[in-house]
Amino acid sequence: MGGIIALGRQDGVVDAVVFAFLGLAAAVAVLARRARPGAAVVLLGLVCAAHAVVFTTLSIMALGACLVAVETAASRVARPWAWVLLAAGYVGGPLAVLAVDAAAATGPLPLEVVAQAVVLSWLFMTVALLGGLLRRRSRERREQAAERLAMLRAQQEMETRLAVAEERGRIAREVHDVVGHSLAVIAMQAEGARAVLARDPERADAALAVIGGTSRAAVDEVRALVDVLRTDDAGSRAPRAAEPRATGPAAPLTTQPAAPRATEPTGPLQGTVPGALVSGLLDLVGALRSGGARVALALELAEDADASAQVGECLVAVAREATTNALHHAAGAALHLRLTVNRDGACLEVSNSAGGVDGRPSAHREGSGLAGLRARVGALGGSLDAGPAVDGGWRVLACVPAPAAPGEDPA
């Protein structure tokens, strides 16, 4: 083992050329070990084997090539090939040392020399192995951290896109709610004023007054919505201006306790009234009647009738969208609104008769308004159905269940 610290210099030009070639090959392998770790380890192993065959002493270059090969196999070569290369190194390393010692000896190697060569070889290789394993573990941790960071960034980007899409949808619903109903009323009033302008100027003037009031209210609502959006407060909602109540003759408003369905329910109102919900429907019906629409509202309220503000806002939005669609697709048709509130929840039915003033069938279609309302009702655990009615008209039914009491099974 005394030759292990030799500089590797040999007599003769051939030996010098061979040593330089082996050194160059080892340098190329070291430079390529990041890009091609498996090939680099094999090349370093061949350099060490050739060095043991050609030279009678071990050089620092050979020792370094062996240790770099072990470290590279442990830190960069994919498993299980890393274990195969390491096993070959643990067998070939001691054999190379013993071959050099045998070439320098005059007889058989003593057992203690063999044991010393094996132990020292494995000791150096084990130190390089542990260093490689630590580097592999450190690199894998960095790679995992980079992957988690990339996943976190992708998740944040996805959440941002979803938030933007949700905000766009909310703005679209707000604009639809604010503008759609007002434009439907304005269009209906404009047609009415045009029809009676020549024979009844007073009625035409009243219709134009409703158009002006509705237009101003819509402008105020749009401005309020824009102000809310400018505050960049995603949780806030644009306040809706109070719609005008009926100013002229109107169809009768009837209420009754929860009972079997009837075309025009009668009877005294019993129990408490969900104020926000009923008030919103009254405002809507009043605005429609002031515009000349034929609207009937029926209330079926149980003694313990109640509805939260969120449910009330949702059902009023359903009524606004359904009546706006009826005015657009079945102008002149009679509208019927029925609200049922009991301990099981709240249901709102909006229907219109078959055809409008010209007797043509209703030509409803389900647009983005009802699709958005269906999602809104579904978020409250309810359902919304829209489709043709039995009499040839159109019917929209929205039901929201009552929230479960504390400690009560929702099912």
Contacts in CASP RR format, 6 or more apart in sequence:
PFRMAT RR
TARGET T0000
AUTHOR 0000-0000-0000
METHOD contacts of the structure
MODEL  1
MGGIIALGRQDGVVDAVVFAFLGLAAAVAVLARRARPGAAVVLLGLVCAA
HAVVFTTLSIMALGACLVAVETAASRVARPWAWVLLAAGYVGGPLAVLAV
DAAAATGPLPLEVVAQAVVLSWLFMTVALLGGLLRRRSRERREQAAERLA
MLRAQQEMETRLAVAEERGRIAREVHDVVGHSLAVIAMQAEGARAVLARD
PERADAALAVIGGTSRAAVDEVRALVDVLRTDDAGSRAPRAAEPRATGPA
APLTTQPAAPRATEPTGPLQGTVPGALVSGLLDLVGALRSGGARVALALE
LAEDADASAQVGECLVAVAREATTNALHHAAGAALHLRLTVNRDGACLEV
SNSAGGVDGRPSAHREGSGLAGLRARVGALGGSLDAGPAVDGGWRVLACV
PAPAAPGEDPA
1 97 0 8 1.000
1 101 0 8 1.000
1 113 0 8 1.000
1 116 0 8 1.000
1 117 0 8 1.000
1 120 0 8 1.000
3 57 0 8 1.000
3 58 0 8 1.000
3 100 0 8 1.000
3 104 0 8 1.000
4 57 0 8 1.000
4 58 0 8 1.000
4 63 0 8 1.000
4 97 0 8 1.000
4 100 0 8 1.000
5 58 0 8 1.000
5 60 0 8 1.000
6 57 0 8 1.000
6 58 0 8 1.000
6 59 0 8 1.000
7 59 0 8 1.000
7 60 0 8 1.000
8 19 0 8 1.000
8 55 0 8 1.000
8 57 0 8 1.000
8 58 0 8 1.000
8 59 0 8 1.000
8 60 0 8 1.000
8 61 0 8 1.000
9 16 0 8 1.000
9 19 0 8 1.000
10 16 0 8 1.000
10 19 0 8 1.000
10 55 0 8 1.000
10 56 0 8 1.000
10 57 0 8 1.000
15 54 0 8 1.000
15 55 0 8 1.000
18 50 0 8 1.000
18 54 0 8 1.000
19 55 0 8 1.000
19 59 0 8 1.000
19 61 0 8 1.000
22 47 0 8 1.000
22 50 0 8 1.000
22 51 0 8 1.000
22 61 0 8 1.000
22 62 0 8 1.000
23 47 0 8 1.000
23 61 0 8 1.000
23 65 0 8 1.000
25 43 0 8 1.000
25 46 0 8 1.000
25 47 0 8 1.000
26 43 0 8 1.000
26 44 0 8 1.000
26 47 0 8 1.000
26 61 0 8 1.000
26 65 0 8 1.000
26 68 0 8 1.000
28 43 0 8 1.000
29 39 0 8 1.000
29 40 0 8 1.000
29 41 0 8 1.000
29 43 0 8 1.000
29 44 0 8 1.000
29 47 0 8 1.000
29 65 0 8 1.000
29 68 0 8 1.000
29 69 0 8 1.000
30 40 0 8 1.000
30 44 0 8 1.000
30 68 0 8 1.000
32 39 0 8 1.000
32 40 0 8 1.000
32 43 0 8 1.000
33 40 0 8 1.000
33 41 0 8 1.000
33 68 0 8 1.000
33 72 0 8 1.000
33 76 0 8 1.000
34 76 0 8 1.000
37 72 0 8 1.000
37 73 0 8 1.000
37 76 0 8 1.000
37 77 0 8 1.000
38 72 0 8 1.000
38 73 0 8 1.000
38 76 0 8 1.000
38 77 0 8 1.000
38 81 0 8 1.000
38 85 0 8 1.000
40 69 0 8 1.000
40 72 0 8 1.000
41 69 0 8 1.000
41 72 0 8 1.000
41 73 0 8 1.000
41 77 0 8 1.000
41 85 0 8 1.000
42 85 0 8 1.000
44 65 0 8 1.000
44 66 0 8 1.000
44 68 0 8 1.000
44 69 0 8 1.000
44 72 0 8 1.000
45 65 0 8 1.000
45 66 0 8 1.000
45 69 0 8 1.000
45 89 0 8 1.000
47 62 0 8 1.000
47 65 0 8 1.000
48 62 0 8 1.000
48 65 0 8 1.000
48 66 0 8 1.000
48 69 0 8 1.000
48 93 0 8 1.000
48 96 0 8 1.000
49 92 0 8 1.000
49 96 0 8 1.000
51 58 0 8 1.000
51 59 0 8 1.000
51 61 0 8 1.000
51 62 0 8 1.000
51 65 0 8 1.000
51 96 0 8 1.000
52 58 0 8 1.000
52 62 0 8 1.000
52 95 0 8 1.000
52 96 0 8 1.000
52 97 0 8 1.000
52 99 0 8 1.000
52 100 0 8 1.000
53 99 0 8 1.000
55 62 0 8 1.000
55 100 0 8 1.000
56 100 0 8 1.000
56 103 0 8 1.000
56 104 0 8 1.000
57 100 0 8 1.000
57 104 0 8 1.000
58 96 0 8 1.000
58 97 0 8 1.000
58 100 0 8 1.000
62 96 0 8 1.000
63 124 0 8 1.000
66 89 0 8 1.000
66 93 0 8 1.000
66 96 0 8 1.000
66 124 0 8 1.000
66 125 0 8 1.000
67 124 0 8 1.000
67 125 0 8 1.000
67 127 0 8 1.000
67 128 0 8 1.000
68 128 0 8 1.000
69 85 0 8 1.000
69 89 0 8 1.000
70 86 0 8 1.000
70 89 0 8 1.000
70 125 0 8 1.000
70 128 0 8 1.000
70 129 0 8 1.000
70 132 0 8 1.000
71 128 0 8 1.000
71 129 0 8 1.000
71 131 0 8 1.000
71 132 0 8 1.000
71 135 0 8 1.000
72 132 0 8 1.000
73 82 0 8 1.000
73 85 0 8 1.000
73 86 0 8 1.000
74 82 0 8 1.000
74 86 0 8 1.000
74 128 0 8 1.000
74 129 0 8 1.000
74 131 0 8 1.000
74 132 0 8 1.000
74 133 0 8 1.000
74 135 0 8 1.000
74 136 0 8 1.000
75 131 0 8 1.000
75 132 0 8 1.000
75 133 0 8 1.000
75 135 0 8 1.000
75 136 0 8 1.000
75 139 0 8 1.000
76 136 0 8 1.000
77 85 0 8 1.000
86 129 0 8 1.000
89 125 0 8 1.000
90 122 0 8 1.000
90 125 0 8 1.000
93 121 0 8 1.000
93 125 0 8 1.000
94 117 0 8 1.000
94 118 0 8 1.000
94 121 0 8 1.000
94 122 0 8 1.000
97 117 0 8 1.000
97 120 0 8 1.000
97 121 0 8 1.000
98 109 0 8 1.000
98 114 0 8 1.000
98 117 0 8 1.000
98 118 0 8 1.000
101 109 0 8 1.000
101 113 0 8 1.000
101 117 0 8 1.000
102 109 0 8 1.000
163 234 0 8 1.000
167 234 0 8 1.000
170 234 0 8 1.000
171 229 0 8 1.000
172 368 0 8 1.000
173 369 0 8 1.000
173 372 0 8 1.000
173 376 0 8 1.000
174 225 0 8 1.000
174 237 0 8 1.000
174 238 0 8 1.000
175 222 0 8 1.000
175 225 0 8 1.000
176 321 0 8 1.000
176 368 0 8 1.000
176 369 0 8 1.000
177 240 0 8 1.000
177 317 0 8 1.000
177 320 0 8 1.000
177 321 0 8 1.000
178 218 0 8 1.000
178 221 0 8 1.000
178 222 0 8 1.000
178 225 0 8 1.000
178 238 0 8 1.000
178 240 0 8 1.000
179 218 0 8 1.000
179 222 0 8 1.000
180 324 0 8 1.000
181 320 0 8 1.000
181 321 0 8 1.000
181 323 0 8 1.000
181 324 0 8 1.000
182 214 0 8 1.000
182 215 0 8 1.000
182 217 0 8 1.000
182 218 0 8 1.000
182 221 0 8 1.000
183 218 0 8 1.000
184 323 0 8 1.000
184 324 0 8 1.000
184 327 0 8 1.000
184 328 0 8 1.000
185 210 0 8 1.000
185 214 0 8 1.000
185 287 0 8 1.000
185 288 0 8 1.000
185 291 0 8 1.000
185 327 0 8 1.000
186 211 0 8 1.000
186 214 0 8 1.000
186 215 0 8 1.000
187 327 0 8 1.000
187 328 0 8 1.000
188 291 0 8 1.000
188 292 0 8 1.000
188 293 0 8 1.000
188 327 0 8 1.000
188 331 0 8 1.000
188 332 0 8 1.000
189 207 0 8 1.000
189 208 0 8 1.000
189 210 0 8 1.000
189 211 0 8 1.000
189 214 0 8 1.000
189 291 0 8 1.000
189 292 0 8 1.000
190 207 0 8 1.000
190 211 0 8 1.000
191 331 0 8 1.000
192 204 0 8 1.000
192 207 0 8 1.000
193 203 0 8 1.000
193 204 0 8 1.000
193 207 0 8 1.000
193 208 0 8 1.000
193 211 0 8 1.000
194 204 0 8 1.000
196 203 0 8 1.000
196 204 0 8 1.000
196 207 0 8 1.000
197 204 0 8 1.000
207 291 0 8 1.000
210 244 0 8 1.000
210 290 0 8 1.000
210 291 0 8 1.000
213 244 0 8 1.000
214 244 0 8 1.000
214 287 0 8 1.000
217 241 0 8 1.000
217 243 0 8 1.000
217 244 0 8 1.000
220 241 0 8 1.000
221 238 0 8 1.000
221 239 0 8 1.000
221 240 0 8 1.000
221 241 0 8 1.000
224 238 0 8 1.000
224 239 0 8 1.000
224 240 0 8 1.000
224 241 0 8 1.000
225 238 0 8 1.000
227 238 0 8 1.000
228 236 0 8 1.000
228 237 0 8 1.000
228 238 0 8 1.000
228 239 0 8 1.000
229 238 0 8 1.000
242 283 0 8 1.000
243 283 0 8 1.000
243 284 0 8 1.000
243 286 0 8 1.000
243 287 0 8 1.000
244 283 0 8 1.000
244 286 0 8 1.000
244 287 0 8 1.000
244 290 0 8 1.000
245 282 0 8 1.000
245 283 0 8 1.000
245 286 0 8 1.000
245 287 0 8 1.000
245 290 0 8 1.000
246 285 0 8 1.000
246 286 0 8 1.000
246 287 0 8 1.000
246 289 0 8 1.000
246 290 0 8 1.000
247 290 0 8 1.000
248 289 0 8 1.000
248 290 0 8 1.000
250 285 0 8 1.000
250 286 0 8 1.000
250 289 0 8 1.000
250 295 0 8 1.000
251 289 0 8 1.000
251 294 0 8 1.000
251 295 0 8 1.000
251 296 0 8 1.000
252 296 0 8 1.000
253 282 0 8 1.000
253 285 0 8 1.000
253 296 0 8 1.000
253 297 0 8 1.000
253 298 0 8 1.000
253 299 0 8 1.000
254 264 0 8 1.000
254 265 0 8 1.000
254 266 0 8 1.000
254 267 0 8 1.000
254 297 0 8 1.000
254 298 0 8 1.000
254 299 0 8 1.000
255 265 0 8 1.000
255 267 0 8 1.000
255 268 0 8 1.000
255 269 0 8 1.000
255 298 0 8 1.000
255 299 0 8 1.000
255 300 0 8 1.000
255 301 0 8 1.000
256 265 0 8 1.000
256 266 0 8 1.000
256 267 0 8 1.000
256 268 0 8 1.000
256 269 0 8 1.000
256 270 0 8 1.000
256 298 0 8 1.000
256 299 0 8 1.000
256 300 0 8 1.000
256 301 0 8 1.000
257 267 0 8 1.000
257 269 0 8 1.000
257 270 0 8 1.000
257 271 0 8 1.000
257 300 0 8 1.000
257 301 0 8 1.000
257 302 0 8 1.000
257 303 0 8 1.000
258 300 0 8 1.000
258 301 0 8 1.000
258 302 0 8 1.000
258 305 0 8 1.000
258 340 0 8 1.000
258 341 0 8 1.000
258 342 0 8 1.000
259 265 0 8 1.000
259 300 0 8 1.000
261 338 0 8 1.000
264 296 0 8 1.000
264 298 0 8 1.000
265 298 0 8 1.000
265 299 0 8 1.000
265 300 0 8 1.000
269 299 0 8 1.000
269 301 0 8 1.000
270 301 0 8 1.000
270 302 0 8 1.000
270 303 0 8 1.000
271 301 0 8 1.000
271 302 0 8 1.000
271 303 0 8 1.000
271 304 0 8 1.000
271 305 0 8 1.000
272 301 0 8 1.000
272 303 0 8 1.000
272 304 0 8 1.000
272 305 0 8 1.000
272 306 0 8 1.000
273 299 0 8 1.000
273 301 0 8 1.000
273 305 0 8 1.000
274 301 0 8 1.000
274 305 0 8 1.000
274 306 0 8 1.000
274 307 0 8 1.000
274 312 0 8 1.000
274 341 0 8 1.000
274 346 0 8 1.000
276 307 0 8 1.000
276 309 0 8 1.000
276 312 0 8 1.000
276 313 0 8 1.000
277 307 0 8 1.000
277 311 0 8 1.000
277 312 0 8 1.000
277 315 0 8 1.000
277 316 0 8 1.000
277 339 0 8 1.000
277 341 0 8 1.000
277 346 0 8 1.000
278 299 0 8 1.000
278 339 0 8 1.000
280 312 0 8 1.000
280 316 0 8 1.000
281 297 0 8 1.000
281 315 0 8 1.000
281 316 0 8 1.000
281 319 0 8 1.000
281 337 0 8 1.000
281 339 0 8 1.000
282 297 0 8 1.000
284 316 0 8 1.000
284 319 0 8 1.000
284 320 0 8 1.000
284 323 0 8 1.000
285 295 0 8 1.000
285 297 0 8 1.000
285 337 0 8 1.000
286 295 0 8 1.000
288 295 0 8 1.000
288 323 0 8 1.000
288 327 0 8 1.000
288 335 0 8 1.000
289 295 0 8 1.000
293 323 0 8 1.000
293 327 0 8 1.000
293 332 0 8 1.000
293 335 0 8 1.000
294 332 0 8 1.000
294 333 0 8 1.000
294 334 0 8 1.000
294 335 0 8 1.000
295 323 0 8 1.000
295 334 0 8 1.000
295 335 0 8 1.000
295 336 0 8 1.000
295 337 0 8 1.000
296 334 0 8 1.000
296 335 0 8 1.000
296 336 0 8 1.000
296 337 0 8 1.000
297 337 0 8 1.000
297 338 0 8 1.000
297 339 0 8 1.000
298 336 0 8 1.000
298 337 0 8 1.000
298 338 0 8 1.000
298 339 0 8 1.000
299 338 0 8 1.000
299 339 0 8 1.000
299 341 0 8 1.000
300 338 0 8 1.000
300 339 0 8 1.000
300 340 0 8 1.000
300 341 0 8 1.000
300 342 0 8 1.000
301 339 0 8 1.000
301 340 0 8 1.000
301 341 0 8 1.000
301 342 0 8 1.000
302 341 0 8 1.000
302 342 0 8 1.000
302 343 0 8 1.000
304 342 0 8 1.000
304 343 0 8 1.000
305 341 0 8 1.000
305 342 0 8 1.000
306 341 0 8 1.000
306 402 0 8 1.000
307 315 0 8 1.000
307 341 0 8 1.000
307 345 0 8 1.000
307 346 0 8 1.000
307 400 0 8 1.000
308 403 0 8 1.000
310 380 0 8 1.000
311 346 0 8 1.000
311 380 0 8 1.000
311 400 0 8 1.000
312 346 0 8 1.000
314 373 0 8 1.000
314 376 0 8 1.000
314 377 0 8 1.000
314 380 0 8 1.000
314 398 0 8 1.000
314 400 0 8 1.000
315 339 0 8 1.000
315 346 0 8 1.000
315 348 0 8 1.000
315 398 0 8 1.000
315 400 0 8 1.000
317 373 0 8 1.000
317 376 0 8 1.000
318 348 0 8 1.000
318 350 0 8 1.000
318 373 0 8 1.000
318 377 0 8 1.000
318 384 0 8 1.000
318 396 0 8 1.000
318 398 0 8 1.000
319 337 0 8 1.000
319 348 0 8 1.000
319 350 0 8 1.000
321 369 0 8 1.000
321 370 0 8 1.000
321 373 0 8 1.000
322 350 0 8 1.000
322 370 0 8 1.000
322 386 0 8 1.000
322 396 0 8 1.000
323 335 0 8 1.000
323 337 0 8 1.000
323 350 0 8 1.000
325 364 0 8 1.000
325 370 0 8 1.000
325 394 0 8 1.000
326 333 0 8 1.000
326 335 0 8 1.000
326 350 0 8 1.000
326 352 0 8 1.000
326 362 0 8 1.000
326 364 0 8 1.000
326 394 0 8 1.000
329 362 0 8 1.000
329 363 0 8 1.000
329 364 0 8 1.000
329 365 0 8 1.000
329 394 0 8 1.000
330 352 0 8 1.000
330 353 0 8 1.000
330 355 0 8 1.000
330 356 0 8 1.000
330 362 0 8 1.000
330 363 0 8 1.000
330 364 0 8 1.000
330 393 0 8 1.000
330 394 0 8 1.000
331 356 0 8 1.000
331 357 0 8 1.000
332 355 0 8 1.000
332 356 0 8 1.000
332 357 0 8 1.000
333 352 0 8 1.000
333 353 0 8 1.000
333 354 0 8 1.000
333 355 0 8 1.000
333 356 0 8 1.000
333 362 0 8 1.000
333 393 0 8 1.000
334 352 0 8 1.000
334 353 0 8 1.000
335 350 0 8 1.000
335 351 0 8 1.000
335 352 0 8 1.000
336 349 0 8 1.000
336 350 0 8 1.000
336 351 0 8 1.000
336 352 0 8 1.000
336 353 0 8 1.000
337 348 0 8 1.000
337 349 0 8 1.000
337 350 0 8 1.000
338 348 0 8 1.000
338 349 0 8 1.000
339 346 0 8 1.000
339 347 0 8 1.000
339 348 0 8 1.000
340 346 0 8 1.000
340 347 0 8 1.000
340 348 0 8 1.000
340 349 0 8 1.000
341 347 0 8 1.000
343 402 0 8 1.000
344 401 0 8 1.000
344 402 0 8 1.000
345 399 0 8 1.000
345 400 0 8 1.000
345 401 0 8 1.000
345 402 0 8 1.000
346 399 0 8 1.000
346 400 0 8 1.000
346 402 0 8 1.000
347 397 0 8 1.000
347 398 0 8 1.000
347 399 0 8 1.000
347 400 0 8 1.000
348 397 0 8 1.000
348 398 0 8 1.000
348 399 0 8 1.000
349 395 0 8 1.000
349 396 0 8 1.000
349 397 0 8 1.000
350 395 0 8 1.000
350 396 0 8 1.000
350 397 0 8 1.000
351 389 0 8 1.000
351 393 0 8 1.000
351 394 0 8 1.000
351 395 0 8 1.000
351 396 0 8 1.000
352 362 0 8 1.000
352 393 0 8 1.000
352 394 0 8 1.000
353 391 0 8 1.000
353 393 0 8 1.000
354 361 0 8 1.000
354 362 0 8 1.000
354 389 0 8 1.000
354 391 0 8 1.000
354 392 0 8 1.000
354 393 0 8 1.000
355 361 0 8 1.000
355 362 0 8 1.000
355 392 0 8 1.000
355 393 0 8 1.000
356 362 0 8 1.000
361 392 0 8 1.000
361 393 0 8 1.000
362 388 0 8 1.000
362 392 0 8 1.000
362 393 0 8 1.000
362 394 0 8 1.000
364 386 0 8 1.000
364 387 0 8 1.000
364 388 0 8 1.000
364 394 0 8 1.000
366 386 0 8 1.000
366 387 0 8 1.000
370 384 0 8 1.000
370 386 0 8 1.000
370 396 0 8 1.000
373 384 0 8 1.000
373 398 0 8 1.000
374 383 0 8 1.000
374 384 0 8 1.000
377 383 0 8 1.000
377 384 0 8 1.000
377 398 0 8 1.000
377 399 0 8 1.000
377 400 0 8 1.000
378 384 0 8 1.000
380 400 0 8 1.000
381 400 0 8 1.000
381 401 0 8 1.000
382 398 0 8 1.000
382 399 0 8 1.000
382 400 0 8 1.000
382 401 0 8 1.000
383 398 0 8 1.000
383 399 0 8 1.000
384 396 0 8 1.000
384 397 0 8 1.000
384 398 0 8 1.000
384 399 0 8 1.000
385 395 0 8 1.000
385 396 0 8 1.000
385 397 0 8 1.000
385 398 0 8 1.000
386 394 0 8 1.000
386 395 0 8 1.000
386 396 0 8 1.000
386 397 0 8 1.000
387 394 0 8 1.000
387 395 0 8 1.000
387 396 0 8 1.000
388 394 0 8 1.000
388 395 0 8 1.000
389 395 0 8 1.000
404 410 0 8 1.000
END
